Amino acid sequence: GFREAVVDCWQEYAGLADRILELLARAAGIEPMFLGNRCGTRELNTLRLLHYPGGPVPSNPNEVGIAAHTDFECITLIYQTARGLELRSPGGDWLDAPVAPGRVIVLLDDMLERWTNGFFQATGHRVRRTLEERYSLVLFIAVDDGVEVAPLPEFVSAGNPPRYAPVGQAQHIDDEMARARSQM
């Protein structure tokens, strides 16, 4: 039954993602299916089933399990069973992401920020170590392979020139992974 449960999870998350992409497009004032039509093949999406065992918590609050970052895709959906995910506020503070049965957290990712030239900003986040055991289900909704992502004309003006060069999803992931490795 494991495979069936994971496929069901994928399908539920994918349907939710389609609705969220439409709402984000509407909020940005672009064609409602723009994002969904460019993130629809699911070929570069990743579903992660994660387990954090819990254990001693470091005294230094900046010593975390997963360092601060943004996700490389368009949006990320996260369900978690216990606290641990922290979101960076616009002021730079770290806030606990809410935990509740059935609650899914939506992160805005790099490619959405690129398309909107910063109108939507990628959600900075990290995972801190906690005493409590934690599970999370994470679905990264990626832009379809072969789609070039660059700031849309609606978000570019003389006062707001393009902030990002055109890039495809796979290349962006490769670039960001190489950057992360170089900082180790």
Summary of the structure (lengths in Angstrom):
residues: 184
radius of gyration: 17.1
end to end distance: 39.2
largest distance: 56.1
contacts: 520
relative contact order: 0.21
helix: 30%
strand: 23%
